[in-house]
Amino acid sequence: MQAAVYQGNGKIVVDRIPTPVIGPGELLIRVESCGICHTDLKKVQYDLLPAPRVYGHETAGQVVAIGEGVTQFQPGDRVIAFHHIPCKACFYCQRRLYAQCPVYKKVGITAGYEPAGGGFAQYVRVMDWIVERGVEKIPDGVSYDQACFVEPVNTCLKAVEMAQIQSGELVAVLGQGPIGLIFTMLLRRKGATVLTTDTIAARRELSQRLGALESYDPREVELSQQTKALTAGRGADAVFIAVSAPGIVEQAIQASRPGSRILLFAQTSPKERIELAGADICMGERLLFGAYSADIDLQAESARLVFGGELPLERLVSHRVALDEISRGFDLALHPDAKSLKIIVHPQRTTT
């Protein structure tokens, strides 16, 4: 089969590798759509994990083979698969900190090499513990491109739940890439008033169409002035940071009120550093916290939101690239312009 293999030093090469062989309790899935996620981009850009690997975890496709003992799926089923599933029994799972569970940290989908998601390949092997609780069937009429949003929607829904957003609150979302726009939709669904920022005008315009009251260019407008103008001088009740940039956490603090919640979502590289005035957190009684990866308790809800069409996710897709165009897809995601937003890889399609 063909796969986009990460070879280290930021280099990805489409190569021919063996199709995975499945064992008891496992599935072989033909990958039809896999979204490019910024966590994968960072792993490549910063060379965070040893090569070779096949990345890609927003995976939707068709079951083509089932292992011995599998009864809940059949060849021909259209499915999405989460690449992490917790044990539900350990210290962290008992506290609903699923992303810290040792079993959760084990990637359960591979196209070959060290398991790393594998969705940027024509076929993936889904391991038994993922098959048991981490695969959802795609209903008729739902495209693979739409279905591959289930995992990122889950991660965003988890963050919104952690922030305990209430109807009527003012929430600022910094960054209106695909994740920031999903936050905007989910927060409006919660009844919040949403202000957003982004440096790309087309994203700001889409943000307002998807529910933001206003969207600003942070280079031209001081967000703190806008949040305070709407709250009798207090500031935002919560701020979601959906982009990584120098000084952005300090910007979130300045735009928020004392006692607010500030969510870090895009700060996934251990090489990133944040410097803040401690008094803004301590004396300002702000809650600064992170949310990372998916929540199994929200798996069914995130699938319902995506499959039911409650979120207009198709408006986020700007490019669909063939497997041998994946380097162009990564470049579009790393260096977005007015026309680029969510990029989806179609591994079964090639340009040559």
C-alpha positions as CSV (number, residue, x, y, z in Angstrom):
1,M,0.0,0.0,0.0
2,Q,1.0,3.7,-0.2
3,A,1.7,5.7,3.0
4,A,3.1,9.1,3.8
5,V,6.0,8.1,6.0
6,Y,7.6,10.6,8.3
7,Q,11.4,10.1,7.9
8,G,12.7,12.6,10.5
9,N,14.0,16.2,10.2
10,G,10.6,17.5,9.0
11,K,10.6,15.2,6.0
12,I,7.6,13.2,4.8
13,V,7.9,10.8,1.8
14,V,5.1,8.8,0.2
15,D,6.4,5.3,0.0
16,R,5.2,1.8,-0.6
17,I,5.0,-0.2,2.6
18,P,3.4,-3.5,3.7
19,T,-0.4,-3.4,4.3
20,P,-0.9,-4.1,8.0
21,V,-1.8,-7.6,9.1
22,I,-4.5,-7.8,11.7
23,G,-4.9,-10.2,14.6
24,P,-7.7,-11.4,16.8
25,G,-10.2,-8.7,17.9
26,E,-8.8,-6.2,15.4
27,L,-10.0,-4.4,12.3
28,L,-8.4,-3.5,9.0
29,I,-9.8,-0.2,7.7
30,R,-9.4,1.3,4.2
31,V,-8.9,5.0,5.0
32,E,-11.0,7.3,2.8
33,S,-10.5,10.6,4.7
34,C,-8.1,11.8,7.3
35,G,-7.9,15.4,8.5
36,I,-4.6,17.2,9.0
37,C,-4.3,18.2,12.7
38,H,-1.9,20.7,14.1
39,T,-0.6,18.2,16.7
40,D,0.6,16.1,13.8
41,L,2.1,19.2,12.2
42,K,4.0,20.0,15.4
43,K,5.4,16.4,15.7
44,V,6.8,16.8,12.2
45,Q,7.9,20.5,12.4
46,Y,9.7,20.0,15.8
47,D,10.8,16.4,15.2
48,L,9.1,15.4,18.5
49,L,9.1,11.6,18.0
50,P,11.6,9.2,16.4
51,A,11.1,8.2,12.7
52,P,9.9,6.4,10.8
53,R,6.2,6.8,11.6
54,V,2.9,7.3,9.8
55,Y,0.8,10.0,11.3
56,G,-2.8,11.0,10.9
57,H,-5.5,10.3,13.5
58,E,-8.8,12.0,12.3
59,T,-9.6,8.8,10.4
60,A,-12.7,7.8,8.6
61,G,-13.0,4.8,6.3
62,Q,-14.5,1.4,5.5
63,V,-13.9,-1.9,7.3
64,V,-12.3,-4.4,4.9
65,A,-11.4,-7.2,7.3
66,I,-12.2,-8.3,10.8
67,G,-10.1,-10.3,13.2
68,E,-11.2,-13.5,15.0
69,G,-13.8,-12.7,17.7
70,V,-15.0,-9.4,16.3
71,T,-18.8,-9.4,16.2
72,Q,-19.9,-5.8,16.3
73,F,-18.4,-4.8,12.9
74,Q,-18.5,-6.4,9.5
75,P,-16.6,-5.8,6.2
76,G,-18.3,-2.9,4.4
77,D,-19.2,-1.0,7.6
78,R,-18.3,2.7,7.3
79,V,-16.6,3.9,10.5
80,I,-14.5,6.4,12.3
81,A,-11.9,5.3,14.8
82,F,-10.3,7.1,17.8
83,H,-6.6,6.3,18.2
84,H,-6.7,6.6,22.0
85,I,-9.0,4.9,24.4
86,P,-8.5,4.8,28.3
87,C,-8.7,1.8,30.5
88,K,-11.5,3.4,32.7
89,A,-10.0,1.7,35.8
90,C,-6.7,3.4,36.8
91,F,-6.0,6.4,39.1
92,Y,-6.4,8.9,36.3
93,C,-9.5,7.4,34.8
94,Q,-11.2,7.4,38.2
95,R,-10.7,11.2,38.1
96,R,-11.8,11.5,34.5
97,L,-8.3,12.5,33.5
98,Y,-8.4,10.1,30.6
99,A,-5.6,11.6,28.6
100,Q,-3.2,10.9,31.5
101,C,-4.2,7.2,31.6
102,P,-1.2,4.9,30.7
103,V,-3.5,2.8,28.4
104,Y,-4.8,6.0,26.7
105,K,-1.2,7.1,26.0
106,K,-0.8,3.9,24.0
107,V,-1.7,4.6,20.3
108,G,-4.0,1.9,19.2
109,I,-4.1,2.5,15.4
110,T,-1.1,1.9,13.0
111,A,-0.3,1.8,9.4
112,G,3.1,0.3,10.3
113,Y,6.1,1.2,12.3
114,E,5.6,2.6,15.8
115,P,1.8,3.2,16.2
116,A,1.2,6.9,15.5
117,G,-2.4,7.1,14.1
118,G,-1.6,5.9,10.6
119,G,-4.4,7.8,8.8
120,F,-2.1,9.2,6.2
121,A,-2.0,5.7,4.6
122,Q,-4.3,3.6,2.5
123,Y,-5.0,1.1,5.3
124,V,-4.8,1.0,9.1
125,R,-4.8,-1.7,11.7
126,V,-7.1,-0.9,14.6
127,M,-6.1,-2.8,17.7
128,D,-8.5,-4.8,19.9
129,W,-9.0,-2.3,22.8
130,I,-9.8,0.4,20.3
131,V,-12.2,-1.9,18.5
132,E,-14.0,-2.6,21.8
133,R,-14.9,1.0,22.6
134,G,-13.3,3.5,20.2
135,V,-15.0,2.9,16.8
136,E,-18.3,4.5,15.7
137,K,-20.3,3.5,12.7
138,I,-21.0,6.3,10.2
139,P,-24.7,6.6,9.3
140,D,-25.9,6.5,5.7
141,G,-25.8,9.9,4.0
142,V,-22.8,11.2,6.0
143,S,-19.6,11.7,4.0
144,Y,-16.2,10.5,5.1
145,D,-15.0,14.1,5.0
146,Q,-17.7,15.1,7.5
147,A,-17.2,12.0,9.6
148,C,-13.5,12.6,10.2
149,F,-14.4,15.6,12.3
150,V,-15.7,13.4,15.2
151,E,-12.4,13.3,16.9
152,P,-11.6,17.0,16.8
153,V,-15.1,17.9,17.8
154,N,-14.8,15.6,20.8
155,T,-11.6,17.4,21.9
156,C,-13.3,20.8,21.6
157,L,-16.4,19.6,23.4
158,K,-14.3,18.3,26.2
159,A,-12.7,21.7,26.6
160,V,-16.0,23.5,26.7
161,E,-17.3,21.1,29.3
162,M,-14.2,21.6,31.4
163,A,-14.6,25.3,31.3
164,Q,-18.1,25.0,32.6
165,I,-19.4,27.6,30.2
166,Q,-22.8,29.1,31.1
167,S,-25.4,30.7,28.9
168,G,-25.0,34.5,28.8
169,E,-21.3,34.5,29.5
170,L,-18.8,36.4,27.4
171,V,-16.2,34.1,25.9
172,A,-13.2,35.1,23.8
173,V,-11.7,32.6,21.4
174,L,-8.2,33.5,20.2
175,G,-7.5,32.0,16.8
176,Q,-10.1,31.0,14.2
177,G,-8.5,28.1,12.4
178,P,-10.5,24.9,12.3
179,I,-10.3,24.3,16.0
180,G,-11.1,27.9,16.9
181,L,-14.1,27.9,14.6
182,I,-15.4,24.6,16.2
183,F,-15.0,26.3,19.6
184,T,-17.0,29.3,18.3
185,M,-19.9,27.0,17.2
186,L,-19.9,24.9,20.4
187,L,-19.8,28.0,22.6
188,R,-22.7,29.6,20.7
189,R,-24.6,26.4,21.1
190,K,-24.0,26.8,24.9
191,G,-25.6,30.3,24.8
192,A,-22.4,32.2,25.3
193,T,-21.7,35.6,23.6
194,V,-18.5,35.0,21.6
195,L,-15.8,37.4,20.5
196,T,-13.0,36.0,18.3
197,T,-9.6,37.1,17.0
198,D,-7.6,36.0,13.9
199,T,-5.1,37.7,11.6
200,I,-6.8,36.4,8.4
201,A,-9.9,38.4,7.3
202,A,-11.6,35.4,5.7
203,R,-11.5,33.5,8.9
204,R,-12.9,36.5,10.9
205,E,-15.8,36.8,8.4
206,L,-16.5,33.0,8.7
207,S,-16.3,33.3,12.4
208,Q,-19.1,35.8,12.5
209,R,-21.2,33.7,10.1
210,L,-20.8,30.8,12.5
211,G,-21.9,32.7,15.6
212,A,-19.3,35.2,16.8
213,L,-20.7,38.6,17.8
214,E,-17.6,40.3,16.6
215,S,-14.2,39.1,15.2
216,Y,-11.0,41.3,15.4
217,D,-7.6,41.4,13.9
218,P,-5.4,41.3,17.1
219,R,-2.8,43.5,15.3
220,E,-5.3,46.3,14.9
221,V,-7.7,46.0,17.8
222,E,-7.1,45.7,21.5
223,L,-9.2,42.7,22.6
224,S,-9.2,43.8,26.2
225,Q,-10.9,47.1,25.3
226,Q,-13.7,45.2,23.5
227,T,-14.3,42.7,26.3
228,K,-14.4,45.4,28.9
229,A,-16.8,47.5,26.9
230,L,-19.3,44.7,26.8
231,T,-19.0,43.8,30.6
232,A,-19.1,47.1,32.5
233,G,-15.3,47.2,32.6
234,R,-14.8,43.6,33.9
235,G,-13.5,41.6,30.9
236,A,-14.3,38.2,29.5
237,D,-15.7,35.4,31.7
238,A,-13.5,32.9,29.8
239,V,-10.9,32.8,27.1
240,F,-10.1,29.9,24.9
241,I,-6.6,29.9,23.3
242,A,-6.8,28.0,20.0
243,V,-3.6,29.2,18.5
244,S,0.1,29.3,19.6
245,A,1.9,32.6,19.4
246,P,4.3,34.6,21.6
247,G,2.5,36.6,24.3
248,I,-1.0,35.2,23.6
249,V,-1.6,33.9,27.1
250,E,-0.8,37.3,28.5
251,Q,-3.2,38.8,26.0
252,A,-5.9,36.3,27.3
253,I,-5.3,37.5,30.8
254,Q,-5.6,41.1,29.9
255,A,-8.9,40.5,28.1
256,S,-10.4,38.5,31.0
257,R,-11.9,39.5,34.3
258,P,-10.7,38.5,37.8
259,G,-12.0,35.0,38.5
260,S,-12.1,34.0,34.8
261,R,-11.2,30.7,33.2
262,I,-8.4,30.6,30.7
263,L,-8.1,27.5,28.6
264,L,-4.8,26.5,26.8
265,F,-5.6,24.3,23.9
266,A,-2.9,24.9,21.3
267,Q,0.2,24.7,23.6
268,T,1.1,21.1,22.8
269,S,4.9,21.3,22.2
270,P,7.2,20.9,25.2
271,K,9.4,23.5,23.5
272,E,6.9,26.3,24.0
273,R,7.4,28.5,27.1
274,I,5.0,31.0,28.8
275,E,6.0,33.9,31.0
276,L,3.3,35.6,33.1
277,A,3.0,37.9,36.1
278,G,2.1,35.6,38.9
279,A,-0.2,38.2,40.5
280,D,-2.5,38.0,37.5
281,I,-3.3,34.4,38.4
282,C,-2.9,34.5,42.2
283,M,-4.4,37.9,43.1
284,G,-6.7,37.9,40.1
285,E,-8.0,34.4,41.1
286,R,-7.9,33.3,37.5
287,L,-8.1,29.6,36.6
288,L,-5.4,28.8,34.0
289,F,-5.8,25.2,32.7
290,G,-5.3,22.9,29.8
291,A,-7.4,20.5,27.8
292,Y,-5.9,17.8,25.7
293,S,-7.2,15.1,23.4
294,A,-10.6,13.3,23.5
295,D,-12.9,12.2,26.2
296,I,-14.5,8.8,25.9
297,D,-17.5,9.9,27.9
298,L,-18.3,12.5,25.1
299,Q,-17.7,10.1,22.3
300,A,-21.3,9.4,21.5
301,E,-22.3,13.0,21.9
302,S,-19.5,14.2,19.5
303,A,-20.5,11.6,17.0
304,R,-24.2,12.7,17.3
305,L,-23.2,16.3,16.7
306,V,-21.2,15.5,13.6
307,F,-23.4,12.9,12.1
308,G,-26.6,14.8,12.8
309,G,-25.3,17.9,11.0
310,E,-25.9,20.2,14.0
311,L,-22.5,21.8,13.3
312,P,-21.9,23.1,9.7
313,L,-18.5,21.5,9.6
314,E,-18.4,21.2,5.8
315,R,-17.8,25.0,5.7
316,L,-14.5,24.5,7.4
317,V,-13.0,22.3,4.6
318,S,-10.9,24.3,2.2
319,H,-8.8,21.7,0.5
320,R,-8.9,18.0,-0.2
321,V,-5.5,16.6,-1.2
322,A,-4.4,13.2,-2.7
323,L,-1.9,11.2,-0.7
324,D,1.0,12.2,-2.9
325,E,0.1,15.8,-2.3
326,I,0.4,15.6,1.5
327,S,3.5,17.8,1.7
328,R,1.4,20.5,0.0
329,G,-1.4,19.9,2.5
330,F,1.0,20.2,5.4
331,D,2.5,23.4,3.9
332,L,-1.1,24.9,3.5
333,A,-1.8,24.0,7.2
334,L,1.5,25.4,8.5
335,H,1.3,28.6,6.4
336,P,-2.4,29.4,6.1
337,D,-3.7,32.1,3.7
338,A,-7.1,33.5,3.0
339,K,-8.2,30.4,1.2
340,S,-6.8,27.6,3.4
341,L,-8.6,26.2,6.5
342,K,-9.2,22.5,7.1
343,I,-7.2,20.2,4.8
344,I,-8.3,16.6,4.4
345,V,-6.2,13.9,2.9
346,H,-7.8,11.3,0.6
347,P,-5.3,8.3,0.8
348,Q,-7.1,6.3,-1.9
349,R,-6.5,9.1,-4.4
350,T,-3.2,9.9,-6.1
351,T,-2.4,12.5,-8.7
352,T,-0.1,10.2,-10.7
